[in-house]
Amino acid sequence: MDSLIVLMAQHMTVKTVADLVGEHDTRIWRVLEHYVQEARSNEDFSEIQSVGVDETSRAKGHNYVSVFVDLDNSKVIHVCEGRDSETISSFKNDYENHYGSAEKITNFCCDMSPAFISGIESNFKNAAITFDRFHVMKLINEAVDQVRREEQAHNGNLKKTRYIWLKNPENLTEKQKKELRSLKDMRLKTSKAYEIKLSLRDFWDFRDPLLARSYLKKWYFWATHSRLPSVIDKAKTLKNHWNGILNYINTRIDNGVLEGINSLIQAAKNSARGFRSTKNFIITIYLRLGKLHFNLPT
């Protein structure tokens, strides 16, 4: 019965499993917690060197957990409550309890959260921090959208165009491409912000660190002389995180794996219509995305 419960819970909600086996969901959660804990106790993290961390919510707008992933194997290796520097300490303790050595972590990928940065620098002295390119581009997208909203106040043509400016050009529909061409002919401030965004997007294709640094400097000059306050503000934020952005050219790591995992986590949350406790939420993440080896009865 335990084997059946664990196998089904990897693909179904606990309520569905409980209904199928005729048990109260409280017992189902006890079974899952036991086997997840047992499987995790046998984990060996000694070869893990590249780690990504991101936050995800248990409920809308609050109750965050931090998810740590082995980037080389697309595997969740630690989940804990919160999103502050203490979550990094929590990961370090768990990592070392599974035969890992903090000195062996050479790469850490995260967003530009001051809490994550300080936690990594304090606990993983040998780790180079690479700022996740998706979060970097998200910052610039926020600037573009701010320019659009301000300009929209006196230009009705910009209404209902938000996603045209935020999507990548190759992802636009034919109708959106046509509308974008028409808008760009109007010499809008939003168009200028959009071109600055696209220019930063090209940075990630560089392979030579010196060329990448030179390109980023030129981009920064353009952005900070754009006369667009929101663009200037975000550009200065990126300047304060210069080294972590440039590290991407050497490490080529980002949290794309984590973005995919986060989508699966949110899908599990939505299908379950939420979780009564953070503990159950964390059990579900390990169960579905931890790639655990269960010692199930046969």
C-alpha positions as CSV (number, residue, x, y, z in Angstrom):
1,M,0.0,0.0,0.0
2,D,2.8,2.4,0.9
3,S,4.5,1.8,-2.5
4,L,1.2,2.5,-4.3
5,I,0.7,5.8,-2.3
6,V,4.2,7.1,-3.1
7,L,4.0,6.2,-6.8
8,M,0.6,7.7,-7.3
9,A,1.4,10.9,-5.3
10,Q,4.2,11.7,-7.7
11,H,1.5,12.3,-10.3
12,M,-1.7,13.0,-8.4
13,T,-2.9,15.2,-5.7
14,V,-3.0,13.8,-2.2
15,K,-6.8,14.2,-2.0
16,T,-7.1,12.1,-5.2
17,V,-4.8,9.4,-3.8
18,A,-6.7,9.4,-0.5
19,D,-10.0,8.9,-2.3
20,L,-8.6,6.1,-4.4
21,V,-7.2,4.1,-1.5
22,G,-9.9,4.9,0.9
23,E,-7.7,6.6,3.5
24,H,-7.7,10.0,5.2
25,D,-5.3,12.4,3.6
26,T,-3.5,12.9,7.0
27,R,-2.3,9.3,6.8
28,I,-1.2,9.8,3.2
29,W,0.9,12.8,4.2
30,R,2.5,10.8,7.0
31,V,3.5,8.0,4.5
32,L,4.9,10.5,2.0
33,E,6.9,12.4,4.7
34,H,8.4,9.1,5.9
35,Y,9.6,8.0,2.5
36,V,10.8,11.5,1.4
37,Q,12.8,11.9,4.6
38,E,14.3,8.4,4.2
39,A,15.2,8.9,0.6
40,R,16.8,12.3,1.4
41,S,18.8,10.8,4.2
42,N,20.6,8.7,1.6
43,E,21.4,11.5,-0.7
44,D,25.1,12.3,-1.6
45,F,25.8,15.9,-2.6
46,S,29.6,15.6,-2.7
47,E,29.9,16.1,-6.4
48,I,27.6,19.1,-6.7
49,Q,29.4,22.3,-7.8
50,S,26.8,24.5,-9.5
51,V,23.7,25.5,-7.6
52,G,20.8,27.8,-8.4
53,V,18.4,29.3,-5.9
54,D,15.0,31.0,-6.4
55,E,11.9,31.7,-4.4
56,T,8.4,30.4,-5.0
57,S,5.2,31.0,-3.2
58,R,3.0,28.5,-1.3
59,A,0.0,30.8,-1.4
60,K,-0.7,34.0,-3.4
61,G,1.3,36.9,-2.2
62,H,2.9,35.3,0.9
63,N,4.5,32.2,2.5
64,Y,7.5,31.9,0.3
65,V,10.0,29.0,0.2
66,S,13.5,29.0,-1.3
67,V,14.3,26.2,-3.8
68,F,17.9,25.1,-4.4
69,V,18.7,23.1,-7.5
70,D,21.7,21.1,-8.7
71,L,22.0,22.9,-12.1
72,D,24.0,20.1,-13.7
73,N,21.3,17.5,-13.0
74,S,18.1,19.6,-12.9
75,K,17.3,18.3,-9.5
76,V,15.8,19.9,-6.4
77,I,18.3,19.3,-3.5
78,H,17.0,21.6,-0.8
79,V,13.8,23.5,0.1
80,C,13.2,25.7,3.1
81,E,10.9,28.4,4.3
82,G,11.7,32.1,3.7
83,R,13.7,34.0,1.2
84,D,16.4,35.7,3.3
85,S,20.1,35.1,3.9
86,E,19.2,32.4,6.5
87,T,17.9,30.2,3.7
88,I,21.5,30.1,2.4
89,S,22.7,29.0,5.8
90,S,20.0,26.4,5.9
91,F,21.1,25.0,2.5
92,K,24.8,25.0,3.6
93,N,23.9,22.9,6.7
94,D,21.8,20.5,4.6
95,Y,24.5,20.3,1.9
96,E,27.2,19.5,4.4
97,N,25.0,16.9,6.1
98,H,24.9,15.1,2.7
99,Y,28.6,14.8,2.3
100,G,29.1,18.1,0.5
101,S,31.8,20.6,1.2
102,A,31.1,24.3,1.0
103,E,34.5,24.9,-0.6
104,K,33.5,22.7,-3.6
105,I,30.6,25.0,-4.7
106,T,32.2,27.0,-7.5
107,N,29.1,28.6,-9.1
108,F,25.9,30.0,-7.6
109,C,23.1,31.4,-9.7
110,C,20.5,33.7,-8.2
111,D,18.6,36.9,-8.7
112,M,19.9,40.2,-7.4
113,S,18.3,39.8,-4.0
114,P,20.7,41.4,-1.4
115,A,19.7,38.6,1.1
116,F,20.8,35.9,-1.3
117,I,24.0,37.7,-2.3
118,S,25.1,38.3,1.3
119,G,24.2,34.7,2.3
120,I,26.2,33.2,-0.5
121,E,29.2,35.4,0.1
122,S,29.2,34.5,3.8
123,N,28.7,30.8,3.4
124,F,30.3,29.8,0.1
125,K,33.6,31.7,-0.2
126,N,34.8,30.0,-3.4
127,A,31.5,30.4,-5.3
128,A,31.3,32.9,-8.2
129,I,27.9,34.5,-8.3
130,T,26.2,34.6,-11.6
131,F,23.1,36.8,-11.8
132,D,20.3,35.0,-13.6
133,R,19.7,36.5,-17.0
134,F,16.0,36.1,-16.8
135,H,15.8,38.3,-13.7
136,V,18.2,40.8,-15.4
137,M,15.9,41.1,-18.4
138,K,12.9,41.2,-16.1
139,L,14.3,44.4,-14.6
140,I,14.6,46.0,-18.0
141,N,11.2,44.8,-19.0
142,E,9.8,46.6,-15.9
143,A,11.5,49.8,-17.2
144,V,10.0,49.4,-20.6
145,D,6.6,48.9,-19.2
146,Q,7.0,52.0,-16.9
147,V,7.9,54.1,-19.9
148,R,4.8,52.7,-21.8
149,R,2.5,53.5,-18.9
150,E,3.7,57.1,-18.6
151,E,3.5,57.7,-22.3
152,Q,0.1,56.0,-22.6
153,A,-1.4,58.8,-20.5
154,H,-1.2,61.1,-23.5
155,N,-1.0,58.6,-26.3
156,G,-4.0,56.3,-26.7
157,N,-2.2,54.2,-29.3
158,L,-0.3,52.5,-26.6
159,K,-3.3,51.2,-24.7
160,K,-3.5,47.4,-24.7
161,T,0.0,47.0,-26.1
162,R,1.8,45.9,-23.0
163,Y,2.6,42.4,-24.1
164,I,3.8,43.5,-27.5
165,W,6.7,45.4,-25.8
166,L,7.4,42.7,-23.2
167,K,7.5,39.6,-25.5
168,N,10.6,38.7,-27.5
169,P,10.2,39.7,-31.2
170,E,10.2,36.0,-32.4
171,N,7.3,35.2,-30.1
172,L,5.0,37.9,-31.5
173,T,2.0,36.9,-33.6
174,E,1.8,38.3,-37.1
175,K,-0.9,40.7,-35.9
176,Q,1.4,41.9,-33.1
177,K,4.4,42.3,-35.4
178,K,2.3,44.5,-37.7
179,E,1.1,46.6,-34.8
180,L,4.7,46.9,-33.4
181,R,5.9,48.1,-36.8
182,S,3.2,50.7,-36.8
183,L,4.0,51.9,-33.3
184,K,7.7,52.1,-34.0
185,D,7.0,54.5,-36.9
186,M,5.6,57.0,-34.3
187,R,9.1,57.6,-32.7
188,L,7.8,56.9,-29.2
189,K,9.8,56.9,-26.0
190,T,8.5,53.4,-25.5
191,S,10.1,52.3,-28.8
192,K,13.4,53.8,-27.6
193,A,13.2,51.8,-24.3
194,Y,12.3,48.7,-26.3
195,E,15.4,49.0,-28.5
196,I,17.6,49.4,-25.4
197,K,16.0,46.2,-24.0
198,L,16.7,44.3,-27.2
199,S,20.3,45.6,-27.2
200,L,20.8,44.2,-23.7
201,R,19.4,40.9,-24.9
202,D,22.2,40.6,-27.4
203,F,24.8,40.7,-24.6
204,W,24.0,37.1,-23.6
205,D,25.3,35.8,-26.9
206,F,28.9,37.0,-26.3
207,R,31.5,34.4,-25.6
208,D,34.6,36.6,-25.2
209,P,34.7,38.3,-21.8
210,L,36.6,41.3,-23.0
211,L,34.2,42.0,-25.9
212,A,31.2,41.3,-23.5
213,R,32.5,43.9,-21.0
214,S,33.1,46.5,-23.7
215,Y,29.6,45.9,-25.1
216,L,28.0,46.2,-21.7
217,K,29.8,49.5,-21.1
218,K,28.5,50.9,-24.3
219,W,25.0,49.6,-23.5
220,Y,25.2,51.3,-20.1
221,F,26.2,54.6,-21.6
222,W,23.3,54.5,-24.1
223,A,20.8,53.5,-21.3
224,T,22.0,56.2,-18.9
225,H,21.9,58.9,-21.6
226,S,18.4,57.9,-22.8
227,R,16.6,60.6,-20.9
228,L,14.2,57.8,-19.7
229,P,14.2,57.9,-15.9
230,S,13.0,54.3,-15.4
231,V,15.5,53.0,-17.9
232,I,18.3,55.0,-16.2
233,D,17.3,53.7,-12.8
234,K,17.4,50.1,-13.9
235,A,20.6,50.5,-15.7
236,K,22.3,51.9,-12.6
237,T,20.9,48.9,-10.6
238,L,22.6,46.6,-13.2
239,K,25.8,48.6,-12.9
240,N,25.9,47.8,-9.1
241,H,25.8,44.1,-10.0
242,W,28.3,44.3,-12.9
243,N,30.5,41.4,-12.0
244,G,27.7,38.9,-11.5
245,I,26.2,39.8,-14.8
246,L,29.6,39.5,-16.6
247,N,30.2,36.1,-14.9
248,Y,27.6,34.6,-17.2
249,I,30.0,34.9,-20.1
250,N,32.4,32.5,-18.3
251,T,29.9,30.2,-16.5
252,R,27.0,30.1,-19.0
253,I,24.7,29.2,-16.2
254,D,21.3,30.7,-15.5
255,N,18.1,29.7,-13.6
256,G,16.3,28.5,-16.7
257,V,16.2,25.1,-15.1
258,L,14.7,26.7,-12.0
259,E,12.2,28.6,-14.0
260,G,10.9,25.3,-15.5
261,I,10.9,23.7,-12.0
262,N,9.0,26.6,-10.6
263,S,6.4,26.2,-13.3
264,L,5.9,22.6,-12.3
265,I,5.8,23.6,-8.6
266,Q,3.0,26.1,-9.3
267,A,1.1,23.6,-11.4
268,A,1.2,21.1,-8.5
269,K,0.0,23.9,-6.2
270,N,-2.8,24.9,-8.5
271,S,-4.0,21.3,-9.0
272,A,-4.0,20.7,-5.3
273,R,-5.8,24.1,-4.8
274,G,-3.1,25.1,-2.3
275,F,-1.6,23.3,0.7
276,R,-2.7,23.4,4.3
277,S,0.9,23.7,5.5
278,T,4.3,24.7,4.2
279,K,5.6,21.2,5.3
280,N,3.2,19.5,2.9
281,F,4.2,21.9,0.1
282,I,7.9,21.1,0.6
283,I,7.2,17.3,0.7
284,T,5.4,17.6,-2.6
285,I,8.3,19.5,-4.2
286,Y,10.8,16.8,-3.1
287,L,8.5,14.1,-4.1
288,R,8.0,15.3,-7.7
289,L,11.2,17.2,-8.4
290,G,13.9,15.8,-6.1
291,K,14.6,12.8,-8.3
292,L,14.7,10.7,-5.1
293,H,15.4,7.0,-4.9
294,F,12.8,5.5,-2.7
295,N,13.3,2.2,-0.8
296,L,9.7,1.1,-1.3
297,P,8.3,-2.2,0.0
298,T,7.7,-4.8,-2.7
